[in-house]
């Protein structure tokens, strides 16, 4: 190309931004899952963990959540822990607080 073109620049940006976005998304999902565990722990310590577990189960049924997704799919795409992971974490928090 002899002179800059907006359309070519836009296509090039899209091609170059895709892998960067994917990598940043992985780290953002990890941070989000960490924050979700902390929020669950806060709710379990300051309120009734059984109520939170019940609410999570109801949400899972309503949203038709996959209870056993593949671990690598969860790592790359899930911004929240799976229901089973959250329930297991609630059990450990509940046993530690007793």
Secondary structure, DSSP 8 states (H G I E B T S, - for coil): --S--HHHHHHHHHHHHHHHHHHHHHHHHHHHHHHHHHHHHHHHHHS-HHHHHHHHHHHHHHTT--TT--HHHHHHH-SS--HHHHHHHHHHHHHHH-
